[in-house]
Amino acid sequence: MRLGRGQFRCVLFALALTVCALSGRVAVASARVAAPPVPVAAPAQQRVDMLALVRQAFDLLYGGYVDPIGSDRWLGDAWNGISAALSTAGAQPPPAPVFDGNPADDWPAFAQAFRQAAALGVLNQTDLAYSAIQGMTQARNSCHTAFVRADQAPAISGSLVHQQTTDIGMVIGRDDLVVYRVYPGGPADRAGFHEGDTILTSDGQGGTPRDIRRRILRAAAGQSVQVTVRRPGVAQPIALTLTPQVTVLPFVRTQIVGGNVGVIQFDDFTAGPGLIEAIRQAIAQFEQQGVVGWVLDLRTNSGGDEHSMAAIASLFMSNGRILVDYDRSGVPETLDVDPSETLPVQRPLVVLTEPYSASAAEFLPGALQDDGRAYVIGAPTDGCVSGSLIRTLADGSLLQVQVVRSLVGNDMLNLDGVGVTPNLVIVRTPEILASGQDPQMDAAVQYIHSQVGQ
């Protein structure tokens, strides 16, 4: 199975990262390929053949992943996932199947071993299938190859077109559990969260950062979650009650800082024209208010749709290359700016980044920086730079598959695993966040004023 060339204008989005709370809401941007994959869990009465589910995932990975990999490795990784799950459950896994690299031989061998594992009765077939699929995705060590269980997938369907979605009103670090952004008036703000807080427990339990985040993000609207945080300058942990709400989130948030610098902040590159139009309107309003420069705040942006990213780049660049994608056959596909979309008036431009900034939120500053159009301030970005497709599997779970490798800008920079290095590096610590200071934004204002002689 080979994915069509038209499918490679796809998602630049770290699905696994975002589902685990890169953004302040539970959200996913859609691929602009055929119909967007709206994940819906299988009805309770519908029985899904879980071995067939593994086969569906295997076919997508074996036929679509950017690197051609033999069936023996894919299915070997799937079996390793099952074996690890059984061992964790205290069971002795059956003997590992023998694979020879021929899918016609390897799949029956895996299927037989899967049935043997199911016959142990230690794990149900859903857990075995999910362990197998996670074994295949996790072995790639690719931030654009991930699996999301069906019981988690429905929660991330709401923001495809900025329709109603469940919002927690803050952005939580995926590794450090630091609260990087609290939206005024949102659930986290009302609960008393502060930027710079570090989350310690959720629902009275600790665990890995992923476990703690998941319990928060899986709460339904109106369902309270008890959370404890450590706050800089406060000796004892603080107990807070967070209640997510259903809301329609804005495409962008804007403000004017430093007297005459316009700031546009957004947390994902949403598919469709809404985001681009919102940015155009914001800049038009800035012009009416006499701004002298613009700041794009991508510090909590985990990526999204490639078309939207390219359209935004075209607003600020009149010519040049944004990126080049290479598929598994090594055939390049170039994405250039569209000069017909470039804004007639251009102002000094700063892009703010942090390790949160991933995927499309790295392509954009990378291309603008490489072109010399933007000055980047903040911390290095995540280094999750590639393209993928997201597919809904038979039971409503989601599979993201990296299908291209991408080089950025006119100089064709390989930023994967490296990220964008800002022109001016400024790191925000929890203490700085808690103080209410924003040295990155202050530096952006200072830079823009220096460019216009103020």
N, C-alpha and C positions, 0 to 999 in steps of 0.2 A: 504494500500500500504506500503510495507516494502522495504527499500533500501538494495541491496545485499551487502554481506560482502566485496566483491571485490571493492566496491565503496568507502570504508572508507580510502583508501590511497588517500587522496584528497587534497583539497586546505587548506593551512594554511595562510589565507589571509584576511585582513580586507577590504573587498570590499567597504563598505560604506565610510571608511576612505580614501582609496586610490582614489576613484572617486572624493572625495572632496579635492584632492591635497596633499596627503601625499607624493607622488613622484613628481619629477620635470617634469614629463610628464603625460599625461592622459593614464593610463595603468592598465592592469589587467593580473594576471597570470592565467593560465588555470589549471583545474583539469585534472589529468591523469586518466580519466574514460571515456571509449568509445571514442567518438570524442570530442575534445575540443569545448566548446560552443562558436562559433563565433557569436556575437550578430549582427544581421542585422535588421534594422527597416523594418516593414511591408511596402510594396509598397503603395503609396498613394491611388491607386484604390482598394486595398484590404480592405474590411470592416471586422473588427474583432469584434465579439460579446463580448462586454466588461464584461457582466455578466459571460459569459463563461471563460473570462480571470481571473476573481476573483475566479471562481471555480477551475481553473487550479492551481492557487497559493495556494488556500486552501488545495487542495489534496496533494500538495508537502509538505506543512507545517504540516498538520494534520498527514500525514503518515510518515514523515521523520525527523521532529525536534527531537533533542536528548531527550527531556523530553516528555513523552506521555501527551498530554493536550486535554481535551474534546472539542468537536465541539462547545459546548455552549460558551466556553471562546474564541476560535479562531474567531468565527463569531460575538460574542459580541464585540471583539476588532475591527473587520472589521466595524461593525456598528458605533462604537464610532468614527472611523476615518471619516466615511461619515458624521456623525452628527456634528463633529467639523468643517469640511469643509463647510457644509451648514451654520452653525452659523457664521463662519468667513465671508461668503458671504452675511450675513444679512438676512438669511431665517430661518424660524421656521422648524426644522426637523420634519418629521412624527413621530408618536409614535414608540418607540423602539420595535422590534420584541421580542417575548418570545421564549426562547430556553430551551430545556430539556436535552441536552447532547447526544441525539440520532441524528447522522448525517442525517438519513433518514427524520427526522422531522425538524431539524434545517436548512438544506439548503433551503427547500421550503419557510420557514418563512423568511429567509434572502432575498431570491430572490424577494419575494413579496414586502418587505420593500425597496429593491433597486429600483424596478420599480416605487414605490410611490415617492421615492426621485427624480428619473429621471423626473417624470411627473411634478414636480414643475417648471422645466425649468430654474432653477437658475444655475446649473452646468451641463455641458455635461456629457455623460456617461463615457468618458475617465477619466475626473477628478474624478468622483464618484468612478470608479473602482480603480484608483490609490490611492485615499484616503483610500479605504477599505483595499487594500494590505498593504499600509504603516501602517495602524492601527494595522494589525496583526504582522508585523515585528517589529515595534517600541515598542510594548508592551512587547516584550521579553527582552528588554534591553541587547541584545547579540550583540557584535561587529561583529559576524560572521553570523548574520541574518539581511538581508538588501534587499531593493528594489531599482532598478535604472530604471527610466522612459525610454521609448523607444527613446525619443528625446535626451537623454544623452548617451544611450548605444552605438550607433555607434562609438562615439569618442574614446571608450576604447578598440576597437577590434584590434588595430594595433600592439601591442607589444607581442602577443601570442608567436611568434617565432622570435621576434626582427626584424620584417619586418618594412617597412616604417611606421612612426607614426608622429603625430603632437607633437612638442616639444616646451615648453616654456623656458627650460634651467635653471630652478631654482626649489628649494624645498621650499614650503610655509607651515608654521605651521597651522594645522587645527583649532586650537582654538585661538592662539595669532596672527596669520597672520605675524609672523616673517619670514624673508627670511633666512633660515638656510644654504642653499648651492646655489652658483651661479657657473655654469659650464663655464669655460673659452671658449670664442669664440661663445657661444650660444646666443639665442635671448635675454635673460635677461642681459647677460654681455654686449651685443652690445647696449641695451637700457639704460644702466647705473645703473642697480640695484647693490646694494652692500649687502653682507651678514651683517645681523644685522638690515636691513631696516624693518619697520613694515608697511604693506599695509593698507591704510586708505580707499580708494575708488577705484572702477573700473568702467569704462565708465561713470564717473561723478556721481556715486551713491554709497551710503554707504550701510547700512543694516547689517545683521548678517554676521559673518565670512563665513558661507556657501554661502550666496548670493554673497559676494564679490569674493570668489574663483571661484564660478560657472561661473560668467561672464568672468573671465580670461580664464578658462579652456575650455569653450565652443566656444572660438574664433577659427575660421578656420585658416588654414595656410595662411599667407599673409594678414590676417585681423587684423588691428591694434586695440589695446585696450589702452585707456587712463587710467593711474594708478597714484595715488598719494601715497607717502610714507612719513613716519616720519623716519628721520635718526638721530641716536645718535650724539649729538654735533652740530646739525643744528637746528636753531630756527624755521624756517618755513617749512611747507610741501613741498616736491619736486614733480613736475609733470614729469612723464616719459611715453614714448610711447613704448609699448611692441608689437612685431609682431611675433607670433609663426611661426615656419617653419616645413616643412616635412623633416625628416631625418631618418637615420637608427642609432639607439643608440648602443653603444658598450655594450657587456655583462658586462665587468669590466673596471675600470680605475685603473691604477697602478702608483706608484711612489716610489722612494727611499728617505727616510728621515733620518736625523741624521747620514748621512754618509754610513750606512750599514744596515738599517732596511727597509724591503720591505712591502709596503702597498697595499692592494687590497680592492677597494671600489666598491660596487654594490648596486642598489636600489630595486631589486626584485629577487626572486628565480624563474627564468624563467624555465618553463617546457622544458624537452628535454636535450640532451647532451651538448648543446652549452656552457652553463654557467660553467659546471664542467670542460669541456675541456679548457675553457679560464683561469680558476683558475690554472689548471695543467700547462698550458703553462707559466703563469705568474710566478709561483714558479720555474719552470725550468729556466726561464730567471734570476730570482733572484739568483739562485744557481750559475749561470755563472758569476754573478756580485759580488759574495762574500758576500751576506747578512748573518747576524748572527741571525735574527729573523724575524717574520712575524706579521703583523697587519691586521686583518679583520675589515674594517670600515663599520659597519651596522647602522650608526647613522641616516641615512635617508632611511632605508629599511623597507618597510611596509609588507613584507612577500611574499608568493607565493607557489610554488609547493612543496609538502611534499617529493616527490622522490628526487628532487634536493637538498633539505635541508639535507636529510639523506645521499645522496652521498657525499656532502661536509663534513659532520661530519665524514664520513668514511675515508676521506683523512687524518684526523688528529688524529683519535682514532682507535686503532687496535681491541678493544673489548669493550663491554659494551652496555647498553640500552640507546636508544635515547629518546623514549617515549612509553607510553602505551595509546591506545585509548579505550574508553568505549562507546559503542553505546547505544541506548535507551533501549535495553534489558539487559544492564549491562555486556555484554560479552566483555572481554578484547581482544585486538589485540596488540601485542608487535612489536615494530620496533627496531631492533638492528643494530649496525654498521656492515659493510661488511669488514672483515679484508683483503680480497683480493684487496680492493681498497686503502688501507692505503699507504701513501707515504713512500718510503724506508728511506728517510732522514727526520728527524723531528727537528724543531727549536722551541725555545721559542715562544709562541703564545699569543697575546693580541687581545681581541675583544672590539671594541669601541661601546657603546650603548648610546641611548638617548630615551626620551619618544616617538619619532618617531618609534623606533624599535618595530615592532609589529609582532605577529603571528609566522611565520617561522623564523623571525629575533629575536624571543625570544627563540624558541625551540633550535636553534643552540647554542647561547651563554649559555643558561641554561644547556644543556647537556654537553658542553665542560667544563663549570665551575664545574658542579657537579662531573665530572670525574676527575677533577684536571688537565685537559689538557690545559686549557686556563685561563688567568688572565683577568678579565673584568674591564674596566675603562670607566667612563662616568657617565651618569645619569640613574636612573631606567627606565626600558622599559615600554611599554604601558600597559601590563597586558591583552592583547587581545589574549588569548591562548586557542585555540580549533580548530576543523576541520570542514570543511563545503563542501557543493556542490554548484556549480553555475549552474543555468539552464536558458535557454533563453525561455521566454514565447511567446505566439502566436503572439503578436504584436511587438516582438523584444526587449521588456523590459527584465531586468535581475532580477532573484530572487536568493539570496544566503540563504542557509538554514544550520544552525549548526546541524551536524549529530553526532558528538562525543564530549566527554569531554576527555581531554588529561592530563596525568601526565608525568613529564619530568625527564629524567635521571635515573641513577641507584637507586636513593633515592625516585623516583616517586613523585616529587615535584608538588604541585598544584599551578601554577603560574597565573591562571586566575583571573583577577582583582587585582593582586599583582605585577606581572612582575618580571624581573630579577634584583636583587640588585647587583650593581657592587662591586667588591672587593675594588675598590678605587672610591669613588664618587666625581666627579668634574662636576659642572654645568656651562654651557656656557650661559651668559646673552647676550642680544642684544649689550651691550657695548663691551663685549669681542669679539663677532663676528665682530663688526664694526672695532675693532682695528687691525684685521688681525692675532691676536694671536690664538693659538690652544693649550691651556693647557692640554687637554685630549691627544692629539697626543704627546706632549712633555713628558707627564708622561709615555706614552706607550714606547717611545724610552728609557727613563731612566730605566724603568723596564727591558726591554730586555737587555740593556747593563749590568744591575746588575746581570742578570742571566748568562751572559757569561763572567763575570769578567772584564768588561770594565768600 
